[in-house]
């Protein structure tokens, strides 16, 4: 069963932000063992997604890692604002 990592990360990020319509999640690359996902949020929401000392971002990454490890893949999540 293939996992839609864009949808997974989007569903984790959207409830955290004030501007959920401005959240963009893109899969930048995917090969046999590595996936790169980019999350773009409104500049006002960047702190909400990263969290104090990066705790929320690390929690999002941990959930995504757990999902990707079931498929024997590594996932990298880049969070940025526009």
ABEGO torsion letter per residue (X at the ends): XBBBAAAAAAAAAAAABABAAABBBBBABBBAABBBBBBBBBAAAAAAAAEBGGAAAAAAAAAAAAAAAAAGBBBBBBBBBX
